[in-house]
């Protein structure tokens, strides 16, 4: 990647002027925006199906093992997840940046990068797994008296760490090769296989069967993914010319980037933990449960939408190319993403009681007034993530880390300060602050260092969508009217909102409705 000096953008004056007005951006990139919209919807649909199979597996576990078994699995998964996180050094996430650049350079560079990341991650994961097993085998009391009797089950779960980490890497390798649907489908296949094998395992042999099935499924997925990459991309897992430590020394930026992501991988969960503890401290376990319910819908939106950022936008931003092209693609993606966010988020905030009853129970209705704030905050964070992907694509890794750390510190500080006065609403305001801070700082940095006016080029579309989510959610959440007429009115509002978006997304033939009509008549 070519890093531009501070104060320079790599954009000619002619190119800069082409992006400073909303109308010109729409004219130049309309058809691409529609194409990106289709990609985001496809990835989102696959992610929804993935979530459905994950819920199916959870349902099988809940019915079979009961609350006690679910509790044991949750604690074991928490322990194993922490060890797995420590054993990655964020290499699966860092691989996207460098393998995307290598793929756009040459097949040889892509192959060498693939083998290097594969070997490095496997060795680190193997080391972490070995240390974890040795500690638990030698000092089982480290698990606590509640888990000591499940020592063998924990060790069985730990054995799956190398394969689990490799699945994350292979998913990103496929995305770096610009096979976006295949990378998303790998996540769906993982959920399906785990639901069948792990779910079947717990039905047959209890917890031992559950984790044996998990181990078998993850190893099968790794083998299948490697075979796919060999068949489609010609990627081998062994090459005598590739020396691990020699290749690592050739890419010092990869280690620094992985280390930066490694730091964030701990600070972000810590920020959420502080927010939860602030609510627990001020309101007890019931209030904490309501916080989880209010957070749930926002996190569901984030889970569905962030895959398009990870599997499509991030690889695109890190391929070799001109800054101008990256900027244009980021603008196109942000506009398309905001449309999909609006379509999905608005019914969440218009019918919070219905969703809370579906996902939890009617007892969680007290969380309804806060749902729209968390959904709105996650929507802002998703849009800010586009800016962050562009910052990373322009090689400003230190800025990315600093901004993320400031956002996490903001969540911790504002939650601790506001929760005693506003309860769950204080956490919601802290989350809103986090998203706005990240978007503002990254926008300012892109303008001050590259003269990239992303805030002007995206136009009013994202702001319009966020305003509708916020206002509609506030009116719906705090209104006590629950008549059938009001329900129908909210459904009509959602439909009118979708129709209002059509004029923003179109191709060279004009707005979307006109383009679809002309395509239909042409056929």
NORZI-V381573 format. One record per pair of residues at least 24 apart in sequence whose ideal C-beta (glycine too) atoms are under 10 Angstrom apart, sorted by the first residue. I is the first residue (numbers start at 1). GAP is how many residues later the second one is. D is the distance in whole Angstrom. If there is no record, write none. Layout:
I_GAP_D, I_GAP_D
This chain:
1_96_8, 1_97_9, 1_99_10, 1_100_6, 1_252_8, 1_317_7, 1_318_9, 1_319_7, 1_320_10, 1_391_10, 1_392_8, 1_393_8, 1_394_5, 2_318_8, 2_319_10, 2_320_9, 2_321_9, 2_392_9, 2_393_8, 3_250_10, 3_391_8, 3_392_5, 3_393_8, 4_319_7, 4_390_7, 4_391_8, 4_392_10, 4_445_8, 4_446_7, 5_444_9, 6_390_10, 6_442_9, 6_443_6, 6_444_9, 7_441_8, 7_442_6, 7_443_9, 7_444_9, 8_315_10, 8_441_8, 8_442_7, 8_443_8, 9_314_6, 9_315_9, 9_318_9, 9_385_9, 9_437_9, 9_438_9, 9_440_7, 9_441_4, 9_442_5, 9_443_6, 10_312_6, 10_313_4, 10_314_7, 10_316_9, 10_317_9, 10_384_9, 10_440_7, 10_441_10, 10_442_10, 11_311_8, 11_312_6, 11_313_5, 11_316_7, 11_439_7, 11_440_7, 11_441_7, 12_312_8, 13_438_9, 15_307_9, 15_308_9, 15_309_5, 15_310_10, 15_312_9, 15_313_9, 15_436_10, 16_308_9, 16_311_10, 16_434_9, 16_435_6, 16_436_8, 16_437_8, 18_306_9, 18_310_9, 18_439_9, 19_305_8, 19_308_7, 19_309_7, 19_312_7, 19_432_10, 19_433_8, 19_434_7, 19_435_8, 19_437_8, 19_438_5, 20_431_9, 20_432_10, 20_433_5, 20_436_5, 20_437_7, 21_432_9, 21_435_7, 21_436_8, 21_438_9, 22_309_10, 22_313_10, 22_434_7, 22_435_7, 22_436_7, 22_437_3, 22_438_7, 22_439_8, 22_482_10, 23_436_8, 24_433_9, 25_302_10, 25_303_8, 25_306_6, 25_307_8, 25_310_8, 25_429_10, 25_431_9, 25_432_5, 25_433_8, 25_434_7, 26_305_10, 26_306_10, 26_309_8, 26_431_9, 26_433_7, 26_435_9, 26_478_8, 26_479_9, 26_480_8, 27_479_10, 27_481_8, 28_300_7, 28_303_10, 28_304_9, 28_480_10, 29_299_6, 29_300_8, 29_302_7, 29_303_5, 29_304_10, 29_306_8, 29_307_10, 29_428_9, 29_478_10, 30_302_9, 30_305_9, 30_474_9, 30_475_7, 30_476_5, 30_477_5, 30_478_7, 30_479_9, 30_480_9, 30_481_9, 30_482_9, 30_485_9, 31_301_10, 31_474_10, 31_475_8, 31_476_4, 31_477_6, 31_478_9, 31_484_9, 32_296_8, 32_297_8, 32_299_10, 32_300_5, 32_301_9, 32_303_10, 32_304_9, 32_475_9, 33_298_9, 33_299_5, 33_300_8, 33_301_10, 33_302_5, 33_303_5, 33_306_9, 33_428_10, 33_471_8, 33_472_6, 33_473_8, 33_474_8, 33_479_10, 34_298_9, 34_302_8, 34_305_10, 34_471_6, 34_472_7, 34_473_5, 34_474_10, 34_478_7, 34_481_7, 34_482_10, 35_297_8, 35_301_9, 35_472_9, 36_272_9, 36_276_8, 36_277_9, 36_280_10, 36_293_8, 36_296_5, 36_297_5, 36_298_9, 36_299_8, 36_300_4, 36_301_8, 36_303_10, 36_304_10, 36_469_9, 37_295_9, 37_296_9, 37_298_9, 37_299_4, 37_300_9, 37_302_6, 37_303_7, 37_464_10, 37_468_6, 37_475_9, 38_298_9, 39_141_6, 39_142_8, 39_145_10, 39_269_7, 39_272_9, 39_273_6, 39_274_10, 39_294_9, 39_297_8, 40_265_8, 40_267_9, 40_268_4, 40_269_9, 40_272_7, 40_273_9, 40_293_8, 40_296_6, 40_297_6, 40_299_8, 40_300_5, 40_301_9, 41_267_9, 41_295_9, 41_298_9, 41_299_6, 41_302_9, 41_303_10, 42_138_8, 42_139_6, 42_142_8, 42_266_9, 42_270_10, 43_137_7, 43_138_8, 43_140_9, 43_141_5, 43_142_10, 43_144_10, 43_261_9, 43_262_9, 43_263_10, 43_264_5, 43_265_4, 43_266_9, 43_267_9, 43_268_6, 43_269_7, 43_297_10, 44_140_9, 44_260_5, 44_261_6, 44_262_10, 44_263_7, 44_264_7, 44_293_10, 44_296_6, 44_297_10, 44_299_10, 44_300_8, 45_139_9, 45_143_10, 45_259_9, 46_134_10, 46_135_8, 46_137_10, 46_138_4, 46_139_6, 46_140_10, 46_141_7, 46_142_5, 46_145_10, 46_258_10, 46_261_8, 46_262_10, 46_265_10, 47_137_7, 47_140_7, 47_141_8, 47_144_10, 47_256_7, 47_257_5, 47_258_8, 47_259_9, 47_260_5, 47_261_8, 47_264_10, 48_140_10, 48_252_9, 48_255_9, 48_256_6, 48_296_9, 49_135_10, 49_136_10, 49_138_9, 49_139_6, 49_142_8, 49_143_9, 50_134_8, 50_135_9, 50_136_10, 50_137_5, 50_138_5, 50_139_9, 50_140_8, 50_141_5, 50_142_8, 50_253_9, 50_254_9, 50_257_8, 51_136_10, 51_137_10, 51_140_8, 51_249_8, 51_252_7, 51_253_7, 52_136_9, 52_139_8, 52_140_10, 52_143_9, 53_134_10, 53_135_7, 53_136_9, 53_137_9, 53_138_4, 53_139_5, 53_140_9, 53_141_8, 53_142_5, 53_143_9, 53_146_10, 54_133_10, 54_136_9, 54_137_5, 54_138_10, 54_140_8, 54_141_7, 54_249_10, 55_136_9, 55_140_9, 55_304_10, 56_135_8, 56_136_9, 56_138_10, 56_139_5, 56_140_9, 56_143_7, 57_134_7, 57_135_9, 57_137_6, 57_138_4, 57_139_9, 57_140_10, 57_141_6, 57_142_5, 57_145_9, 57_153_9, 57_157_10, 58_137_9, 58_141_9, 59_136_9, 59_140_9, 60_135_7, 60_136_10, 60_138_8, 60_139_4, 60_140_8, 60_141_10, 60_142_7, 60_143_7, 60_150_9, 61_137_8, 61_138_7, 61_141_6, 61_142_10, 61_146_10, 61_149_7, 63_136_10, 63_139_10, 63_140_9, 64_135_8, 64_138_5, 64_139_6, 64_140_10, 64_142_8, 64_145_10, 64_146_9, 65_137_6, 65_138_10, 65_141_7, 65_142_7, 65_145_8, 69_133_8, 69_137_8, 69_138_7, 69_141_9, 71_75_9, 72_74_8, 72_75_8, 72_77_10, 72_78_6, 72_81_8, 72_82_10, 72_135_7, 73_77_10, 73_80_9, 73_84_9, 73_129_9, 73_134_7, 73_137_7, 73_138_9, 75_68_9, 75_69_9, 75_71_7, 75_72_6, 75_75_9, 75_79_9, 76_67_9, 76_71_7, 76_74_7, 76_77_7, 76_78_6, 76_80_9, 76_81_6, 76_82_9, 76_131_8, 76_134_10, 76_135_8, 77_80_7, 77_134_10, 77_137_10, 79_53_9, 79_57_9, 79_63_10, 79_64_7, 79_65_10, 79_68_8, 79_75_7, 79_78_8, 79_79_9, 80_49_10, 80_52_8, 80_74_7, 80_75_10, 80_76_10, 80_77_5, 80_78_6, 80_79_10, 80_80_8, 80_81_7, 80_84_9, 80_131_9, 80_134_10, 81_76_10, 81_80_9, 81_83_9, 82_50_9, 82_184_10, 82_187_10, 83_42_10, 83_45_6, 83_46_7, 83_48_8, 83_49_5, 83_50_10, 83_52_9, 83_53_10, 83_71_10, 83_74_9, 83_75_7, 83_78_6, 84_41_8, 84_44_7, 84_45_9, 84_48_9, 84_73_10, 84_74_9, 84_76_9, 84_77_5, 84_78_9, 84_80_6, 84_81_6, 84_84_9, 85_43_9, 85_76_10, 85_80_9, 85_177_9, 85_180_6, 85_181_8, 85_184_9, 86_38_9, 86_39_10, 86_42_6, 86_45_9, 86_46_9, 86_75_10, 86_176_9, 86_179_9, 86_180_9, 87_34_9, 87_36_10, 87_37_6, 87_38_5, 87_39_8, 87_40_7, 87_41_3, 87_42_7, 87_43_10, 87_44_9, 87_45_8, 87_71_10, 87_74_6, 87_75_8, 87_77_10, 87_78_6, 88_33_7, 88_36_7, 88_37_7, 88_40_8, 88_73_9, 88_76_9, 88_77_5, 88_78_10, 88_80_7, 88_81_9, 88_170_9, 88_173_9, 88_174_8, 88_177_8, 89_31_8, 89_32_8, 89_35_6, 89_36_9, 89_39_9, 89_76_10, 89_166_8, 89_169_5, 89_170_7, 89_172_9, 89_173_6, 89_176_10, 90_31_10, 90_167_8, 90_168_5, 90_169_7, 90_170_8, 90_171_4, 90_172_4, 90_173_9, 90_174_8, 90_175_6, 91_25_10, 91_26_6, 91_27_9, 91_29_6, 91_30_5, 91_31_10, 91_33_7, 91_34_9, 91_74_8, 91_77_9, 91_78_7, 91_81_10, 91_163_8, 91_164_9, 91_166_10, 91_167_5, 91_170_9, 91_171_9, 92_25_8, 92_29_7, 92_73_7, 92_74_8, 92_75_9, 92_76_4, 92_77_4, 92_78_9, 92_79_8, 92_80_6, 92_81_9, 92_166_9, 92_169_10, 93_75_8, 93_76_9, 93_79_7, 93_164_9, 93_165_8, 93_168_5, 93_169_9, 93_171_9, 93_172_8, 93_217_8, 93_221_9, 94_27_10, 94_75_10, 94_78_9, 94_157_10, 94_159_9, 94_160_6, 94_161_8, 94_162_9, 94_163_5, 94_164_4, 94_165_9, 94_166_9, 94_167_6, 94_168_9, 94_303_10, 95_25_10, 95_26_8, 95_73_9, 95_74_6, 95_75_9, 95_76_10, 95_77_5, 95_78_7, 95_80_9, 95_81_7, 95_159_8, 95_162_10, 95_163_9, 96_73_10, 96_75_10, 96_76_5, 96_77_9, 96_79_6, 96_80_6, 96_214_7, 96_215_9, 96_218_5, 96_219_6, 96_221_9, 96_222_7, 96_293_10, 96_296_9, 97_75_9, 97_79_9, 97_156_9, 97_157_8, 97_160_6, 97_161_10, 97_164_10, 97_217_7, 97_218_9, 97_220_8, 97_221_4, 97_222_10, 97_292_10, 97_295_6, 97_296_8, 97_298_9, 97_300_9, 98_78_8, 98_153_6, 98_155_8, 98_156_5, 98_159_8, 98_160_9, 98_220_8, 99_70_9, 99_73_7, 99_74_6, 99_75_10, 99_76_9, 99_77_4, 99_78_8, 99_155_10, 99_216_8, 99_219_8, 99_220_10, 100_72_9, 100_73_10, 100_75_8, 100_76_4, 100_77_9, 100_78_8, 100_214_7, 100_215_4, 100_216_8, 100_217_8, 100_218_4, 100_219_5, 100_220_9, 100_293_9, 101_75_9, 101_214_9, 101_217_6, 101_218_6, 101_219_5, 101_220_9, 101_292_9, 101_294_10, 102_74_8, 102_149_9, 102_216_10, 102_217_9, 102_218_9, 103_70_9, 103_72_10, 103_73_5, 103_74_6, 103_75_7, 103_130_9, 103_212_8, 103_215_9, 103_216_7, 103_217_9, 104_72_9, 104_74_9, 104_211_9, 104_212_10, 104_214_9, 104_215_4, 104_216_4, 104_217_7, 105_214_9, 105_215_6, 107_126_8, 107_127_7, 107_128_9, 108_131_10, 108_133_9, 110_63_9, 110_66_8, 110_67_7, 110_123_7, 110_124_9, 110_125_7, 111_118_10, 111_122_8, 111_123_8, 111_124_6, 111_125_7, 111_128_7, 111_130_10, 111_131_8, 112_127_7, 112_129_8, 112_130_5, 112_131_10, 112_135_6, 112_138_9, 112_139_10, 113_60_9, 113_63_9, 113_122_10, 113_129_9, 113_134_8, 113_137_10, 113_138_8, 113_141_9, 114_55_9, 114_56_9, 114_59_6, 114_62_9, 114_63_9, 114_112_10, 114_115_8, 114_119_8, 114_121_5, 114_122_9, 114_123_8, 114_125_10, 114_128_9, 115_120_8, 115_121_7, 115_122_7, 115_123_7, 115_124_6, 115_126_9, 115_127_5, 115_128_10, 115_129_8, 115_132_8, 116_123_10, 116_126_6, 116_127_9, 116_128_6, 116_129_10, 116_130_9, 116_131_4, 116_132_7, 116_134_9, 116_135_8, 116_138_8, 117_49_10, 117_52_6, 117_53_10, 117_55_9, 117_56_8, 117_59_10, 117_130_9, 117_131_10, 117_134_10, 117_137_8, 117_141_10, 118_48_7, 118_51_7, 118_52_8, 118_55_8, 118_108_9, 118_111_10, 118_117_9, 118_119_6, 118_120_10, 118_124_10, 118_126_10, 119_118_9, 119_119_9, 119_123_8, 119_124_10, 119_125_5, 119_126_10, 119_128_9, 119_129_10, 120_49_10, 120_124_6, 120_125_9, 120_127_9, 120_128_7, 120_134_9, 120_135_9, 120_138_9, 121_41_8, 121_44_6, 121_45_6, 121_47_9, 121_48_5, 121_49_10, 121_137_10, 122_40_6, 122_41_10, 122_43_8, 122_44_7, 122_47_9, 122_100_10, 122_115_10, 123_39_9, 123_121_8, 124_38_9, 124_41_8, 125_36_6, 125_37_4, 125_38_9, 125_39_8, 125_40_4, 125_41_7, 125_44_10, 126_35_9, 126_36_6, 126_39_10, 127_35_10, 128_30_9, 128_33_7, 128_34_9, 128_37_9, 129_26_10, 129_29_6, 129_30_7, 129_31_9, 129_32_5, 129_33_6, 129_34_10, 129_35_10, 129_36_9, 130_28_9, 130_31_10, 130_32_10, 131_27_10, 132_25_10, 132_26_5, 132_27_10, 132_29_8, 133_25_5, 133_26_8, 133_28_10, 150_57_7, 150_58_10, 152_55_9, 152_56_8, 152_59_10, 153_53_9, 153_54_5, 153_55_6, 153_57_9, 153_58_6, 153_59_10, 154_53_10, 154_57_9, 155_56_9, 156_51_9, 156_52_7, 156_54_9, 156_55_4, 156_56_7, 156_58_8, 156_59_7, 157_50_9, 157_53_9, 157_54_5, 157_55_10, 157_57_7, 157_58_8, 158_53_9, 158_57_10, 159_52_8, 159_53_10, 159_55_9, 159_56_6, 159_59_9, 159_60_9, 160_51_7, 160_52_10, 160_54_5, 160_55_5, 160_56_9, 160_57_9, 160_58_5, 160_59_8, 161_54_10, 161_57_9, 162_56_9, 162_57_9, 162_60_8, 163_51_9, 163_52_7, 163_53_10, 163_54_9, 163_55_4, 163_56_5, 163_57_9, 163_58_7, 163_59_5, 163_60_9, 164_26_10, 164_50_8, 164_51_9, 164_53_10, 164_54_5, 164_55_10, 164_57_9, 164_58_9, 165_53_9, 165_57_10, 166_52_8, 166_53_9, 166_55_9, 166_56_5, 166_57_10, 166_59_8, 166_60_9, 167_50_10, 167_51_6, 167_52_10, 167_54_5, 167_55_6, 167_57_10, 167_58_7, 169_53_9, 169_56_9, 170_51_8, 170_52_7, 170_54_9, 170_55_4, 170_56_7, 170_58_9, 170_59_7, 170_65_10, 171_50_10, 171_54_8, 171_136_10, 171_139_9, 171_140_8, 172_138_8, 172_139_8, 172_142_9, 172_143_8, 173_52_8, 173_53_10, 173_55_10, 173_56_6, 173_60_8, 173_62_8, 174_51_7, 174_54_7, 174_55_7, 174_58_8, 174_59_8, 174_61_10, 174_137_8, 174_141_10, 175_132_10, 175_135_7, 175_136_4, 175_137_7, 175_139_8, 175_140_5, 175_141_10, 176_57_10, 176_135_10, 176_138_9, 176_139_5, 176_142_8, 176_143_9, 177_52_8, 177_55_8, 177_56_5, 177_58_8, 177_138_8, 178_134_9, 178_137_7, 178_138_8, 178_141_8, 179_49_9, 179_50_9, 179_53_7, 179_54_8, 179_132_9, 179_136_10, 180_127_9, 180_128_8, 180_131_5, 180_132_5, 180_133_10, 180_135_8, 180_136_9, 181_130_9, 181_131_10, 182_43_9, 182_46_7, 182_47_10, 182_50_8, 182_129_9, 183_42_10, 183_124_9, 183_127_9, 183_128_5, 183_129_9, 183_132_9, 184_123_6, 184_124_9, 184_126_10, 184_127_6, 184_128_9, 186_35_7, 186_38_9, 186_39_6, 186_42_8, 186_125_10, 187_120_7, 187_124_9, 189_28_10, 189_31_10, 189_32_7, 189_35_8, 189_36_9, 190_27_8, 190_28_8, 190_31_6, 190_35_10, 192_25_10, 193_24_5, 193_25_9, 193_27_7, 193_28_6, 193_31_9, 194_24_8, 194_27_9, 253_142_8, 253_144_8, 256_141_7, 256_142_9, 256_145_10, 257_135_8, 257_138_9, 257_140_5, 257_143_9, 257_144_9, 259_138_10, 259_142_9, 260_132_10, 260_137_5, 260_138_7, 260_140_7, 260_141_4, 260_142_10, 260_144_9, 260_145_10, 261_131_10, 261_136_9, 261_139_9, 261_140_8, 261_143_9, 263_138_7, 263_141_9, 263_142_8, 264_136_8, 264_137_6, 264_140_5, 264_141_7, 264_143_10, 264_144_8, 266_142_10, 267_134_9, 267_137_7, 267_138_6, 267_140_9, 267_141_5, 267_142_8, 267_144_10, 267_145_9, 268_136_7, 268_137_9, 268_139_9, 268_140_6, 268_143_9, 268_166_10, 269_139_9, 270_138_7, 270_139_10, 270_141_9, 270_142_7, 271_133_10, 271_134_10, 271_136_8, 271_137_4, 271_138_8, 271_139_8, 271_140_4, 271_141_5, 271_142_10, 271_144_8, 271_159_9, 271_160_10, 271_163_8, 272_136_9, 272_139_7, 272_140_9, 272_143_9, 272_155_9, 272_159_10, 273_139_9, 274_134_9, 274_135_10, 274_137_7, 274_138_4, 274_139_9, 274_141_6, 274_142_6, 274_145_10, 274_153_10, 274_156_9, 275_136_6, 275_137_7, 275_139_9, 275_140_4, 275_141_8, 275_144_8, 275_149_10, 275_151_9, 275_152_5, 275_153_10, 275_155_6, 275_156_8, 276_139_9, 276_151_8, 277_135_10, 277_138_9, 277_139_9, 277_142_9, 278_134_9, 278_136_10, 278_137_5, 278_138_5, 278_139_9, 278_140_8, 278_141_4, 278_142_8, 278_145_10, 278_148_7, 278_149_7, 278_152_9, 279_136_8, 279_140_6, 279_144_7, 279_145_6, 279_147_8, 279_148_6, 280_139_10, 281_135_9, 281_138_8, 281_139_8, 282_134_10, 282_137_5, 282_138_5, 282_139_9, 282_140_10, 282_141_7, 282_142_9, 282_144_9, 283_136_8, 283_137_10, 283_140_6, 283_141_8, 286_77_10, 286_80_9, 287_79_9, 287_80_10, 287_132_9, 287_136_7, 287_137_7, 288_136_9, 289_71_9, 289_74_9, 289_75_7, 289_77_10, 289_78_8, 290_66_10, 290_70_10, 290_73_9, 290_74_6, 290_75_9, 290_76_6, 290_77_4, 290_78_10, 290_80_8, 290_133_9, 290_134_6, 291_76_7, 291_79_8, 291_83_9, 291_128_9, 291_132_9, 291_133_5, 291_136_6, 291_137_9, 292_68_9, 292_72_9, 292_75_8, 293_59_10, 293_62_9, 293_63_6, 293_66_7, 293_67_5, 293_68_9, 293_70_9, 293_71_4, 293_72_9, 293_73_9, 293_74_4, 293_75_9, 293_77_9, 293_78_8, 293_81_10, 293_131_10, 294_58_9, 294_62_8, 294_70_8, 294_72_9, 294_73_4, 294_74_8, 294_75_9, 294_76_4, 294_77_5, 294_78_9, 294_79_8, 294_80_5, 294_81_9, 294_130_6, 294_131_9, 294_133_8, 294_134_7, 295_72_9, 295_75_9, 295_76_9, 295_79_5, 295_80_10, 295_82_10, 295_83_9, 295_129_9, 295_132_8, 295_133_9, 295_136_9, 296_59_8, 296_60_8, 296_63_6, 296_64_7, 296_68_9, 296_71_9, 296_75_9, 296_78_8, 297_48_9, 297_51_5, 297_52_8, 297_55_7, 297_58_6, 297_59_8, 297_62_8, 297_70_9, 297_74_5, 297_75_9, 297_77_7, 297_78_6, 297_81_9, 298_47_9, 298_50_8, 298_51_10, 298_72_10, 298_73_8, 298_74_9, 298_75_8, 298_76_4, 298_77_5, 298_78_8, 298_79_6, 298_80_4, 298_81_8, 298_83_9, 298_130_9, 298_133_8, 299_75_8, 299_76_10, 299_79_7, 300_44_9, 300_48_8, 300_55_9, 300_59_8, 300_75_9, 300_78_9, 301_40_7, 301_43_6, 301_44_6, 301_47_7, 301_73_9, 301_74_6, 301_75_10, 301_77_5, 301_78_7, 301_80_10, 301_81_8, 302_39_10, 302_72_10, 302_73_9, 302_75_10, 302_76_5, 302_77_9, 302_79_7, 302_80_7, 302_83_9, 303_75_10, 304_36_9, 304_37_10, 304_40_7, 304_78_10, 305_32_7, 305_35_7, 305_36_6, 305_39_7, 305_40_9, 305_73_8, 305_74_9, 305_77_5, 305_78_10, 305_80_9, 306_72_9, 306_75_9, 306_76_7, 306_79_7, 308_25_8, 308_28_9, 308_29_7, 308_32_8, 308_74_9, 309_24_8, 309_28_8, 309_73_7, 309_76_5, 309_77_7, 309_79_9, 309_80_6, 310_75_9, 310_79_9, 312_25_10, 312_77_10, 313_24_8, 313_72_8, 313_73_7, 313_75_10, 313_76_5, 313_77_9, 313_80_9, 314_71_9, 314_74_9, 314_75_5, 314_76_10, 314_78_7, 314_79_8, 315_74_10, 315_78_10, 316_73_8, 316_77_8, 317_69_9, 317_71_10, 317_72_5, 317_73_6, 317_74_9, 317_75_7, 317_76_3, 317_77_8, 318_71_8, 318_74_7, 318_75_5, 318_76_10, 318_77_9, 319_74_8, 321_72_9, 323_67_9, 323_70_9, 323_71_6, 323_127_7, 323_129_8, 324_128_9, 326_63_9, 326_64_6, 326_67_5, 326_68_7, 326_126_9, 327_63_7, 327_66_9, 327_67_9, 327_119_8, 327_123_8, 327_125_5, 327_126_9, 327_127_7, 327_130_8, 328_129_9, 329_57_10, 329_60_10, 329_61_9, 329_64_9, 330_56_6, 330_57_8, 330_59_7, 330_60_5, 330_61_10, 330_63_8, 330_116_9, 330_122_9, 330_124_7, 330_127_9, 330_128_9, 331_55_9, 331_59_9, 331_121_9, 331_122_10, 331_123_6, 331_125_10, 331_126_5, 331_127_6, 331_128_9, 332_125_10, 332_126_10, 333_53_6, 333_56_8, 333_57_9, 334_48_10, 334_49_6, 334_50_10, 334_51_9, 334_52_4, 334_53_8, 334_55_10, 334_56_9, 334_120_8, 334_123_9, 334_124_5, 334_125_10, 334_127_9, 334_128_7, 335_48_10, 335_51_10, 335_122_9, 335_123_6, 335_124_7, 335_126_6, 335_127_7, 335_130_10, 335_169_7, 335_170_7, 336_125_10, 336_168_10, 336_169_7, 337_42_10, 337_45_7, 337_46_7, 337_48_9, 337_49_7, 337_125_9, 337_128_10, 338_41_8, 338_44_9, 338_45_6, 338_48_9, 338_120_8, 338_121_10, 338_123_6, 338_124_4, 338_125_9, 338_126_9, 338_127_5, 338_128_8, 338_163_9, 338_166_9, 339_122_7, 339_123_9, 339_126_7, 339_159_9, 339_162_5, 339_163_9, 339_165_7, 339_166_6, 339_173_10, 340_42_10, 340_125_10, 340_161_10, 341_34_9, 341_37_9, 341_38_5, 341_39_10, 341_41_6, 341_42_8, 341_121_9, 341_124_7, 341_125_9, 341_128_8, 342_37_8, 342_119_9, 342_120_9, 342_122_8, 342_123_4, 342_124_8, 342_126_7, 342_127_7, 342_152_10, 342_155_7, 342_156_8, 342_158_10, 342_159_7, 343_122_9, 343_151_8, 343_154_8, 343_155_6, 343_158_7, 344_31_9, 344_35_9, 345_27_9, 345_30_5, 345_31_8, 345_33_8, 345_34_6, 345_37_10, 345_120_8, 345_121_9, 345_123_9, 345_124_5, 345_127_10, 345_128_8, 346_26_10, 346_29_9, 346_119_8, 346_122_7, 346_123_6, 346_126_6, 346_127_8, 346_130_10, 346_144_9, 346_147_8, 346_148_5, 346_151_6, 346_152_8, 347_125_10, 347_143_8, 347_144_9, 347_146_10, 347_147_6, 347_150_10, 348_24_8, 348_26_10, 348_27_5, 348_28_10, 348_30_10, 348_31_10, 348_121_9, 348_125_8, 349_24_9, 349_25_9, 349_26_5, 349_27_7, 349_30_10, 349_119_9, 349_120_6, 349_121_8, 349_122_10, 349_123_6, 349_124_3, 349_125_8, 349_126_9, 349_127_6, 349_128_7, 349_141_10, 350_119_9, 350_122_6, 350_123_7, 350_125_9, 350_126_5, 350_127_9, 350_137_9, 350_139_10, 350_140_5, 350_141_8, 350_143_7, 350_144_6, 350_147_10, 351_125_7, 351_126_10, 351_136_8, 351_139_7, 351_140_9, 351_143_9, 352_121_8, 352_124_7, 352_125_6, 353_123_9, 353_124_9, 353_129_8, 354_133_9, 366_58_9, 367_57_7, 367_110_10, 368_108_9, 368_109_6, 368_110_9, 369_55_9, 369_56_8, 369_59_10, 369_104_10, 369_105_9, 369_107_10, 369_108_5, 369_109_6, 369_110_10, 370_52_10, 370_53_9, 370_54_5, 370_55_6, 370_57_8, 370_58_5, 370_103_10, 370_107_8, 371_57_9, 371_102_7, 371_105_9, 371_106_6, 372_56_9, 372_97_7, 372_98_7, 372_99_9, 372_100_8, 372_101_2, 372_102_6, 372_103_9, 372_104_7, 372_105_5, 372_106_9, 373_51_9, 373_52_7, 373_54_9, 373_55_4, 373_56_7, 373_58_8, 373_59_7, 373_97_8, 373_100_8, 373_101_9, 373_104_9, 374_50_9, 374_53_8, 374_54_6, 374_57_6, 374_58_9, 374_99_10, 375_53_10, 375_94_7, 375_95_9, 375_98_7, 376_52_9, 376_55_9, 376_56_7, 376_59_8, 376_90_7, 376_91_10, 376_93_5, 376_94_5, 376_97_7, 376_98_9, 377_34_10, 377_50_9, 377_51_7, 377_52_9, 377_53_9, 377_54_4, 377_55_5, 377_56_9, 377_57_7, 377_58_5, 377_59_9, 378_53_8, 378_54_10, 378_57_8, 379_56_8, 379_83_9, 379_86_8, 379_87_6, 379_90_6, 379_91_9, 380_51_9, 380_52_7, 380_53_10, 380_54_8, 380_55_3, 380_56_6, 380_57_10, 380_58_8, 380_59_6, 380_82_9, 380_86_7, 380_89_10, 380_90_10, 381_26_8, 381_50_8, 381_51_9, 381_53_7, 381_54_4, 381_55_9, 381_57_7, 381_58_8, 382_53_8, 383_52_8, 383_55_10, 383_56_6, 383_75_9, 383_79_6, 383_80_10, 383_82_9, 383_83_8, 384_50_9, 384_51_6, 384_52_8, 384_53_9, 384_54_4, 384_55_4, 384_56_9, 384_57_9, 384_58_7, 384_59_9, 385_50_9, 385_53_8, 385_54_9, 385_57_9, 386_53_9, 386_56_9, 386_68_8, 386_72_9, 386_76_10, 387_51_7, 387_52_6, 387_53_9, 387_54_9, 387_55_4, 387_56_6, 387_57_10, 387_58_9, 387_59_7, 387_65_10, 387_67_7, 387_68_9, 388_50_7, 388_51_9, 388_53_10, 388_54_6, 389_53_10, 390_52_8, 390_56_7, 390_60_9, 390_62_8, 390_64_7, 391_50_10, 391_51_6, 391_54_7, 391_55_7, 391_58_10, 391_59_10, 394_51_10, 394_52_8, 394_55_8, 394_56_7, 394_58_9, 396_46_9, 396_49_7, 396_50_9, 396_53_8, 396_54_9, 399_42_8, 399_43_8, 399_46_6, 399_47_10, 399_50_9, 400_38_10, 400_42_8, 400_45_10, 402_39_8, 402_43_10, 403_34_8, 403_35_6, 403_36_10, 403_37_10, 403_38_5, 403_39_6, 403_42_8, 404_30_10, 404_34_7, 406_28_9, 406_31_6, 406_32_8, 406_35_7, 407_24_10, 407_26_8, 407_27_4, 407_28_8, 407_29_10, 407_30_6, 407_31_5, 407_32_10, 407_34_9, 408_26_8, 409_25_9, 409_28_10, 410_24_5, 410_25_10, 410_26_9, 410_27_6, 410_28_9, 411_26_10, 432_38_10, 435_31_10, 459_45_8, 460_44_9, 461_40_8, 461_42_10, 461_43_5, 461_44_9, 464_33_10, 464_36_8, 464_37_9, 464_40_8, 465_32_8, 465_35_10, 465_36_8, 465_39_9, 468_25_9, 468_26_10, 468_29_6, 468_32_9, 468_33_10, 469_28_9, 472_25_8
